[in-house]
Amino acid sequence: MTQDGKLETQVTVEKLRNGRWAFVLRRGTVVYPATGQYSSQLQAVSAGQQALKAIVSKG
């Protein structure tokens, strides 16, 4: 938890064994598994940031 009482949320991008890219979301102690099969790292980062915004805005 951060100092203001909100859960810490982060996105990491990983390269899969098949050469594609995916993102992993972590919110507090919950880890959402690798999502997506993106052809570039930039696409995975963009999708991960959009998912992060959606989760944070829900509360």
C-alpha positions as CSV (number, residue, x, y, z in Angstrom):
1,M,0.0,0.0,0.0
2,T,1.1,3.5,-0.7
3,Q,1.2,6.2,2.0
4,D,-2.2,7.6,1.0
5,G,-3.8,4.2,1.6
6,K,-4.3,3.1,-2.1
7,L,-3.1,-0.2,-3.4
8,E,0.1,-0.1,-5.5
9,T,-0.6,-1.0,-9.1
10,Q,2.0,-1.7,-11.8
11,V,2.2,-3.1,-15.3
12,T,5.2,-5.2,-16.5
13,V,5.8,-6.3,-20.1
14,E,7.3,-9.7,-20.8
15,K,8.4,-11.5,-23.9
16,L,6.7,-14.9,-24.3
17,R,8.5,-18.1,-25.4
18,N,6.9,-17.8,-28.8
19,G,8.4,-14.4,-29.4
20,R,5.2,-12.4,-28.8
21,W,4.7,-9.9,-26.0
22,A,2.3,-9.8,-23.1
23,F,1.6,-7.6,-20.1
24,V,1.1,-8.6,-16.4
25,L,-0.9,-6.5,-14.0
26,R,-0.1,-6.4,-10.3
27,R,-2.5,-4.7,-7.8
28,G,-1.4,-5.0,-4.2
29,T,-0.8,-8.7,-3.7
30,V,-3.0,-9.8,-6.6
31,V,-1.2,-10.7,-9.8
32,Y,-3.3,-10.9,-13.0
33,P,-1.7,-13.4,-15.4
34,A,0.0,-12.5,-18.7
35,T,-2.5,-11.1,-21.1
36,G,-2.3,-10.7,-24.9
37,Q,-0.2,-11.9,-27.7
38,Y,1.2,-8.6,-29.2
39,S,3.7,-8.6,-32.0
40,S,5.6,-5.6,-30.6
41,Q,6.7,-4.5,-27.2
42,L,5.1,-1.1,-27.8
43,Q,1.7,-2.6,-28.4
44,A,1.9,-4.6,-25.2
45,V,2.9,-1.5,-23.2
46,S,0.0,0.5,-24.7
47,A,-2.5,-2.2,-23.9
48,G,-1.2,-2.6,-20.4
49,Q,-1.4,1.1,-19.7
50,Q,-5.0,1.1,-20.9
51,A,-5.9,-1.8,-18.7
52,L,-4.1,-0.1,-15.7
53,K,-6.2,3.0,-16.2
54,A,-9.4,1.0,-16.3
55,I,-8.6,-0.8,-13.1
56,V,-7.5,2.3,-11.2
57,S,-10.5,4.3,-12.3
58,K,-12.9,1.6,-10.9
59,G,-11.5,2.0,-7.5
